[in-house]
Amino acid sequence: AKGNDVAIGDTVNFKITTAIPSYSKQYDTVTVAISDTMSAGLTLDKNSIKINGADISADMIEKVETTDHGFTLTVKSDYAKANGGMELVVTYSATVNDQATVNFDPNTNKATLSYTTNPKGDVKTTDSKTYTYTFSIGAALSAATQGYTEKVNQIIKVDEKGNVISKVEEKSQEPDEKGVEVLKGALTNTKTAKVYTAESGEDGGLTFNGLDQGTYTLVETAAPEGFTIDKTEHTVVIAATYNEDGTLNTYTITIDGKNTSTYTATYDK
């Protein structure tokens, strides 16, 4: 799909479908190359690359270049000239890593076909882009787009007056004491059983990174001194919709059936 959301650590599968152009006898040497360039949040599995379901063949491919974030496959000139019109299906996978951007900032990959267009040797490129998103509760809507630095609704604990409970100042401590009291919580994906943990920062909010859309249970695992642990299991639902080009359209967080916020993107160019 053009648009997709996953959790950090998940594997994303990609497929490029194209064909070798047909060349006449006027062409001496031709260039046909397929490449993919990934953003820093995607790590290529270099051993996953297949062509038409099989390992890369030295009879077909002249050169293979790989990095942690992409590859280039160059078809042998003679093979390309002899197999005009042949479909090429390149499949491969990547892992979403800790450098992944979150919320409305996508992790992208751009697949490119480069090919000779005339006997003079001119080369043209055509490309296709996909978008892979991962979500965060408590991080900025977008770190890259001006005006979208507002944080996605954080999960916080408040006192009886509605004041946010933030970190308690350090105090004199015994060797076995922590010295700083914080709020801690665990968020569990009900489908994958993945558990995400967080503790409050200076602003009192819990930040959970690397989430995909789905249903989670939230429990409080530690409360600041003087406050009772909330033993209730809360239901957190993340939902997303996508535009036709794969960009994220809306991102909604619901807690215990209450829609806390729906964030809608406004794209300029």
C-alpha positions in Angstrom: 0.0 0.0 0.0 1.1 3.6 -0.6 0.3 4.4 3.0 1.0 2.2 6.0 1.5 2.3 9.7 3.7 0.0 11.8 5.4 -0.2 15.2 9.1 0.3 15.7 10.8 -3.0 15.3 8.3 -4.3 12.8 9.2 -5.5 9.3 7.8 -3.7 6.2 7.6 -5.6 2.9 8.0 -3.8 -0.4 7.4 -4.8 -4.1 8.6 -3.0 -7.2 6.9 -4.1 -10.5 8.3 -2.9 -13.8 9.5 -4.3 -17.1 12.6 -4.2 -19.2 12.1 -1.8 -22.1 12.3 -3.2 -25.6 15.4 -2.2 -27.6 16.1 -2.5 -31.3 19.4 -3.5 -32.9 20.3 0.2 -33.1 21.2 0.2 -29.4 24.8 -0.9 -28.7 24.8 -0.6 -24.9 21.8 0.1 -22.7 21.2 1.0 -19.0 18.4 -0.6 -17.0 18.7 -0.1 -13.2 16.3 -0.5 -10.3 16.9 1.2 -7.0 15.3 2.1 -3.7 16.3 4.9 -1.4 14.9 4.7 2.2 14.8 7.3 4.9 16.9 6.8 8.1 14.0 5.2 10.0 14.0 2.1 7.6 16.8 -0.4 7.7 17.1 -2.6 4.6 17.4 -6.4 5.0 20.1 -6.9 2.4 19.5 -10.6 2.2 15.8 -10.2 1.5 16.1 -8.9 -2.1 14.5 -11.2 -4.7 13.8 -10.8 -8.4 10.7 -12.7 -9.7 10.7 -14.7 -6.5 14.3 -16.0 -6.8 17.7 -15.0 -5.6 19.6 -12.4 -7.6 21.0 -14.0 -10.7 24.5 -13.2 -12.0 23.2 -14.0 -15.5 20.7 -11.1 -15.2 22.3 -8.6 -12.9 25.7 -7.0 -13.6 26.1 -5.0 -10.3 24.4 -5.0 -6.9 25.0 -2.1 -4.6 23.5 -2.0 -1.1 23.5 0.3 1.9 21.6 0.1 5.2 19.0 2.3 3.6 18.7 1.2 0.0 20.0 -0.6 -3.0 20.7 -0.4 -6.8 20.4 -3.4 -9.2 21.9 -2.9 -12.6 20.7 -5.3 -15.4 23.4 -6.5 -17.8 23.1 -4.7 -21.1 23.0 -7.8 -23.2 20.4 -9.4 -21.0 18.2 -6.3 -21.2 18.5 -6.1 -25.0 17.6 -9.8 -25.3 14.6 -9.7 -22.9 12.7 -6.6 -23.8 9.2 -6.6 -22.3 10.1 -9.0 -19.6 8.4 -8.2 -16.3 10.6 -7.7 -13.3 9.2 -8.0 -9.8 11.6 -7.0 -7.1 10.6 -7.8 -3.5 12.5 -6.9 -0.3 11.9 -5.9 3.3 13.1 -3.3 5.8 12.9 -3.0 9.6 11.5 0.2 11.3 14.3 1.3 13.6 14.7 3.7 16.5 15.4 6.6 14.1 11.9 6.4 12.7 10.0 9.7 12.5 6.6 9.7 14.2 3.1 11.0 13.7 2.7 13.2 10.6 6.4 12.8 9.6 6.6 9.7 7.4 9.3 7.2 6.9 9.7 7.1 3.1 11.1 4.9 0.4 11.5 6.0 -3.2 11.8 3.3 -5.9 13.4 4.4 -9.1 13.7 2.9 -12.6 16.6 4.2 -14.8 16.6 3.3 -18.4 18.2 4.2 -21.8 15.7 6.1 -24.0 17.5 6.4 -27.4 20.6 5.0 -29.2 22.6 8.1 -28.2 22.6 6.7 -24.6 20.3 9.2 -22.9 18.9 7.9 -19.6 15.5 8.7 -18.1 14.3 8.0 -14.6 10.8 7.4 -13.2 10.0 6.8 -9.6 7.3 5.9 -7.1 7.2 6.8 -3.4 5.6 5.1 -0.4 5.0 6.3 3.1 5.4 4.4 6.4 4.1 5.9 9.6 4.6 5.1 13.2 2.7 7.0 16.0 3.6 8.5 19.3 1.4 9.7 22.2 3.1 12.7 23.7 5.4 13.7 20.8 5.0 16.6 18.4 2.5 16.2 15.6 5.4 17.0 13.2 8.9 17.9 14.0 9.6 18.8 10.4 6.6 21.0 9.5 6.4 24.6 10.8 3.2 25.1 12.9 2.7 21.5 13.8 5.0 21.3 16.8 2.0 20.9 19.1 2.2 17.7 21.1 -0.3 14.9 20.5 -2.4 14.6 23.7 -0.3 13.3 26.5 -1.4 10.9 29.1 -1.0 12.6 32.5 -2.0 12.2 36.1 -3.7 15.1 38.0 -4.4 15.9 41.6 -7.8 16.6 43.1 -7.6 20.2 41.9 -6.8 19.2 38.3 -3.1 20.1 38.5 -0.7 18.0 36.5 1.6 15.9 38.7 5.1 16.3 37.4 8.4 15.0 38.6 9.0 15.6 42.3 12.2 17.3 43.1 15.1 15.2 44.3 15.4 14.8 48.0 18.1 13.5 50.3 18.2 9.8 49.7 19.3 6.5 51.2 21.5 4.4 49.0 18.6 2.2 48.0 16.2 5.0 47.2 15.6 6.6 43.8 15.4 10.2 44.9 13.0 11.2 42.1 9.3 10.2 42.2 7.6 9.8 38.8 4.5 8.4 37.2 5.0 5.2 35.3 2.7 3.5 32.8 2.5 0.5 30.5 0.7 0.4 27.2 0.0 -3.1 25.7 -1.1 -3.8 22.2 -4.0 -6.2 22.5 -3.2 -7.8 19.1 0.5 -8.2 19.2 1.0 -8.2 23.0 3.8 -5.7 22.6 4.3 -3.7 25.8 5.5 -0.1 25.8 6.6 1.6 29.0 7.0 5.3 29.9 7.6 7.5 32.8 6.6 11.1 33.3 9.0 13.9 32.3 9.2 17.5 33.7 5.8 18.3 32.2 4.2 15.3 33.9 3.3 13.6 30.6 3.8 10.0 29.5 5.3 9.6 26.0 4.8 6.3 24.2 6.8 6.0 20.9 6.7 3.6 18.0 3.0 2.7 17.9 0.8 1.4 15.1 -2.9 1.9 14.8 -4.9 -0.5 16.9 -6.3 -1.1 20.4 -4.1 -0.9 23.6 -4.6 -1.3 27.3 -3.1 1.3 29.5 -2.3 0.6 33.2 -0.5 2.8 35.7 2.5 0.9 37.2 3.9 3.5 39.7 2.6 6.7 41.2 4.5 9.6 42.8 4.8 9.4 46.5 1.5 10.4 48.2 -0.7 9.3 45.3 -2.6 6.1 44.7 -1.8 3.9 41.8 -4.8 3.8 39.3 -5.4 0.0 38.9 -8.0 0.5 36.2 -7.2 -0.9 32.8 -7.9 1.9 30.3 -8.6 1.2 26.6 -6.7 3.3 24.1 -7.5 3.1 20.4 -5.4 4.7 17.7 -7.0 5.1 14.3 -5.6 6.6 11.0 -6.9 7.4 7.6 -4.8 7.9 4.4 -5.0 10.0 1.3 -4.8 8.3 -2.1 -1.1 9.1 -2.5 -0.4 7.3 0.8 0.1 10.4 3.0 -1.5 10.4 6.4 -4.8 12.2 6.4 -6.1 11.9 10.0 -4.9 10.5 13.3 -7.3 9.9 16.1 -6.7 8.8 19.7 -9.6 7.5 21.8 -9.3 6.7 25.5 -12.0 4.7 27.3 -14.4 5.4 24.4 -13.8 9.2 24.5 -12.3 10.8 21.4 -9.5 12.9 22.9 -8.5 14.5 19.6 -8.6 14.0 15.9 -5.6 15.5 14.1 -6.0 16.4 10.4 -3.0 17.2 8.2 -2.9 20.2 5.9 -0.4 19.6 3.1 1.2 22.5 1.2 2.7 21.4 -2.2 
